[in-house]
Amino acid sequence: MARNKYPEQTIEQILSVSAKLFTDKGYEKTSVQDIIDSLGMSKGAIYHHFKSKEEILDAVMDRQFSYNAQMLNNLIDHTQAANARDKLVSILENIVTDQDAHSLDSVLTTQMNNPQFVVTGIKVGVTKDAPIIANIILEGKADGSISTDYPIECAEVFMMLVNIWINPRLFKRNLAETVNRLKFLQHMMKLLGVDIVSDQLINKITELHSDIGGYRQDEQ
């Protein structure tokens, strides 16, 4: 067998096709054979890079996390605002409305019953995203727009709550229950001196979960 001179391109092709299939058909209904057929590659070419469908999903998720991290950095570099608090509010609203950042949300929600997936989400939020948010909170302390004495802790709690606790699919909540929790988060962050949960952000988050069918169906 000829050696593949461009393994990175092959991996990217596998991940792109797999992500589309997971989104269109659903992760559970997509088989490795479906991926092979769509790619037009041999089974050996796929298994040379990935041992299972689960491993492909992990790589797809890692790629999505990397995109989201780059998007956050770009927003930080290019968002103009009167102060750090307004800058952070704008960044959060833009993250929620970025379609590419949420292109796999319908796929990821199917993994909510997987404890490892939930733990990974918590770790990513706390170890990667929260320090970036904390730096902006520190800027807000310096310019007077934010008043907390616990910037790191506030950022970590915010990320855990908005990524995990707020998620209606994980806790089988309806729209009204989710809105109540978002309003509590808004109130709590204000009390902590980090007033970054705008009404617009609440609306955008509820719309995002609605778009992917995240709410319990009895009351909407």
Backbone torsions as a table, in degrees:
resi	resn	phi	psi	omega
1	MET	NA	132.2	179.4
2	ALA	-67.6	141.3	-179.8
3	ARG	-74.4	135.8	178.6
4	ASN	-73.6	117.4	-178.1
5	LYS	-79.8	-14.5	-175.8
6	TYR	-130.6	65.4	-177.2
7	PRO	-62.3	-32.6	180.0
8	GLU	-62.6	-40.0	178.9
9	GLN	-66.6	-38.1	178.5
10	THR	-64.3	-44.9	179.3
11	ILE	-61.9	-43.9	179.5
12	GLU	-62.2	-39.5	178.8
13	GLN	-65.0	-43.5	178.6
14	ILE	-60.9	-44.7	-177.4
15	LEU	-68.1	-39.8	-179.6
16	SER	-64.7	-46.7	179.6
17	VAL	-66.2	-41.9	180.0
18	SER	-63.5	-42.7	179.9
19	ALA	-60.9	-41.2	179.1
20	LYS	-65.6	-42.7	179.1
21	LEU	-65.5	-43.0	179.1
22	PHE	-59.9	-37.7	-178.9
23	THR	-74.7	-43.8	-175.2
24	ASP	-75.3	-44.7	-174.5
25	LYS	-98.3	-22.9	-170.9
26	GLY	98.6	143.6	-177.4
27	TYR	-61.2	-46.6	-175.7
28	GLU	-64.0	-33.3	-176.2
29	LYS	-88.1	-5.0	178.1
30	THR	-93.8	126.8	177.4
31	SER	-103.0	164.0	175.1
32	VAL	-60.8	-35.6	178.9
33	GLN	-63.3	-36.4	175.8
34	ASP	-60.1	-42.2	179.7
35	ILE	-64.8	-44.3	179.2
36	ILE	-60.5	-46.1	-179.0
37	ASP	-62.9	-40.8	-178.8
38	SER	-69.0	-33.5	-179.7
39	LEU	-80.0	-29.2	-174.8
40	GLY	73.2	24.0	178.2
41	MET	-102.5	167.3	174.9
42	SER	-78.1	157.6	176.8
43	LYS	-59.8	-37.6	179.9
44	GLY	-63.5	-35.0	179.8
45	ALA	-65.7	-36.7	178.6
46	ILE	-70.8	-49.5	-175.2
47	TYR	-72.3	-12.9	173.1
48	HIS	-65.6	-32.0	-177.3
49	HIS	-102.7	-32.2	-175.7
50	PHE	-135.7	134.1	-176.8
51	LYS	-83.2	-20.1	-174.6
52	SER	-159.7	170.3	175.3
53	LYS	-65.1	-36.5	178.7
54	GLU	-61.4	-38.7	179.2
55	GLU	-69.0	-35.0	175.6
56	ILE	-63.9	-45.0	179.0
57	LEU	-60.0	-41.9	178.8
58	ASP	-59.1	-42.2	-179.9
59	ALA	-68.9	-38.3	176.4
60	VAL	-61.6	-42.8	178.8
61	MET	-64.6	-42.8	178.9
62	ASP	-60.8	-40.1	178.7
63	ARG	-64.7	-39.4	178.4
64	GLN	-65.9	-42.4	178.1
65	PHE	-61.2	-38.2	179.7
66	SER	-66.9	-41.4	177.0
67	TYR	-61.0	-45.7	-178.2
68	ASN	-62.7	-38.5	179.0
69	ALA	-65.4	-41.7	178.9
70	GLN	-66.2	-39.7	178.7
71	MET	-62.4	-42.4	178.9
72	LEU	-61.6	-43.7	178.4
73	ASN	-62.6	-39.8	178.7
74	ASN	-65.2	-40.2	178.5
75	LEU	-64.1	-41.0	179.3
76	ILE	-62.0	-41.3	-177.5
77	ASP	-71.3	-29.4	-169.6
78	HIS	-115.7	-6.5	179.8
79	THR	-78.8	124.7	179.0
80	GLN	-103.6	133.2	-180.0
81	ALA	-155.7	164.5	-177.2
82	ALA	-67.7	-30.7	-179.7
83	ASN	-154.8	176.4	-175.3
84	ALA	-66.8	-35.6	179.2
85	ARG	-62.5	-48.5	178.8
86	ASP	-63.4	-35.6	178.3
87	LYS	-63.6	-44.7	-179.2
88	LEU	-66.9	-40.3	176.6
89	VAL	-58.8	-45.8	-179.9
90	SER	-63.8	-42.0	179.6
91	ILE	-61.5	-46.4	-179.0
92	LEU	-61.9	-41.9	179.5
93	GLU	-65.7	-37.5	178.8
94	ASN	-69.4	-35.8	178.1
95	ILE	-61.7	-44.0	-176.5
96	VAL	-66.3	-31.8	-176.0
97	THR	-94.5	-2.4	179.1
98	ASP	-75.3	114.3	-174.6
99	GLN	-64.6	-39.2	-179.5
100	ASP	-66.0	-34.5	179.9
101	ALA	-65.7	-23.8	-176.4
102	HIS	-117.0	18.4	-176.5
103	SER	-64.9	-23.6	-178.8
104	LEU	-106.1	10.0	-176.2
105	ASP	-58.2	-41.0	-179.1
106	SER	-65.2	-29.8	177.1
107	VAL	-74.9	-45.4	-176.2
108	LEU	-65.1	-32.2	-179.3
109	THR	-64.8	-24.4	178.6
110	THR	-71.5	-13.0	-179.0
111	GLN	-98.1	8.2	-175.6
112	MET	-64.4	-21.6	177.5
113	ASN	-86.1	0.0	178.7
114	ASN	-92.7	108.2	-177.0
115	PRO	-56.0	-36.4	-179.5
116	GLN	-64.9	-37.5	177.8
117	PHE	-62.9	-44.9	-179.2
118	VAL	-64.1	-43.6	179.1
119	VAL	-62.6	-41.0	178.1
120	THR	-61.4	-41.2	178.0
121	GLY	-61.5	-40.9	178.0
122	ILE	-64.0	-45.7	-177.8
123	LYS	-63.3	-42.7	179.2
124	VAL	-62.4	-44.4	-179.8
125	GLY	-62.2	-41.4	-175.6
126	VAL	-79.6	-42.7	-172.6
127	THR	-88.3	-25.9	-176.0
128	LYS	-110.6	-48.1	-175.1
129	ASP	-82.0	-43.1	-175.2
130	ALA	-59.2	-42.2	178.6
131	PRO	-60.0	-33.9	178.4
132	ILE	-68.5	-45.0	177.4
133	ILE	-62.4	-40.2	-179.4
134	ALA	-61.2	-36.8	178.6
135	ASN	-63.0	-38.1	178.2
136	ILE	-70.8	-37.2	176.4
137	ILE	-61.2	-40.0	176.6
138	LEU	-62.4	-39.2	175.5
139	GLU	-62.2	-37.4	177.9
140	GLY	-66.3	-35.8	175.2
141	LYS	-62.2	-40.5	-178.1
142	ALA	-67.7	-36.6	-177.7
143	ASP	-96.3	-0.2	174.4
144	GLY	88.3	1.8	-177.8
145	SER	-86.2	-13.5	177.8
146	ILE	-133.1	142.6	-170.8
147	SER	-124.3	9.8	-176.7
148	THR	-71.7	150.3	172.1
149	ASP	-95.2	1.2	-176.2
150	TYR	-129.3	65.0	-175.6
151	PRO	-62.1	-43.7	-178.3
152	ILE	-66.7	-47.5	-178.6
153	GLU	-63.4	-40.6	178.0
154	CYS	-63.0	-41.3	179.4
155	ALA	-64.6	-42.2	-179.3
156	GLU	-65.7	-45.8	179.4
157	VAL	-63.0	-42.8	179.4
158	PHE	-58.6	-47.1	-177.3
159	MET	-65.5	-40.9	179.2
160	MET	-64.6	-42.6	-177.9
161	LEU	-70.3	-45.9	-175.6
162	VAL	-71.8	-32.2	-178.6
163	ASN	-83.9	-34.8	-172.9
164	ILE	-113.1	-60.7	-173.5
165	TRP	-63.5	-36.4	-179.0
166	ILE	-73.0	-23.7	-171.9
167	ASN	-62.5	113.5	-176.1
168	PRO	-69.5	-29.4	-179.4
169	ARG	-66.7	-39.9	-177.5
170	LEU	-64.0	-38.1	-176.1
171	PHE	-109.2	8.9	177.7
172	LYS	54.0	53.8	179.9
173	ARG	-102.6	157.7	173.8
174	ASN	-93.3	-178.3	-176.5
175	LEU	-61.8	-47.2	-176.6
176	ALA	-61.9	-40.8	179.3
177	GLU	-65.4	-37.0	179.2
178	THR	-68.8	-42.5	178.2
179	VAL	-61.2	-41.9	178.5
180	ASN	-59.0	-39.9	-179.9
181	ARG	-71.7	-34.8	175.4
182	LEU	-66.3	-39.3	177.9
183	LYS	-67.9	-35.6	174.5
184	PHE	-64.0	-43.3	177.8
185	LEU	-59.8	-43.0	177.3
186	GLN	-58.8	-47.0	-179.3
187	HIS	-64.2	-44.9	-178.6
188	MET	-62.2	-45.1	-179.1
189	MET	-64.9	-35.2	175.2
190	LYS	-61.6	-45.5	-179.4
191	LEU	-62.6	-30.6	179.3
192	LEU	-81.3	-4.0	179.8
193	GLY	87.4	12.1	-178.9
194	VAL	-122.7	77.9	-173.9
195	ASP	-82.7	78.7	-173.1
196	ILE	-119.4	-2.9	-179.6
197	VAL	-97.9	95.5	-177.8
198	SER	-80.6	162.3	174.5
199	ASP	-60.4	-36.4	178.8
200	GLN	-64.0	-38.7	178.8
201	LEU	-64.5	-42.0	177.5
202	ILE	-59.1	-45.5	179.4
203	ASN	-62.5	-41.6	-178.1
204	LYS	-68.1	-37.8	179.1
205	ILE	-67.7	-42.8	179.7
206	THR	-65.6	-37.1	177.3
207	GLU	-66.0	-39.3	179.8
208	LEU	-60.5	-46.6	179.9
209	HIS	-68.2	-32.6	177.6
210	SER	-65.7	-40.6	-178.2
211	ASP	-61.3	-30.0	-178.6
212	ILE	-103.2	13.8	177.0
213	GLY	65.8	40.9	-173.3
214	GLY	-83.0	-14.6	-172.9
215	TYR	-90.4	150.7	170.7
216	ARG	-61.7	140.9	-166.0
217	GLN	-86.2	-6.2	-173.7
218	ASP	-75.7	-30.4	-177.8
219	GLU	-136.3	110.6	177.4
220	GLN	-136.9	NA	NA
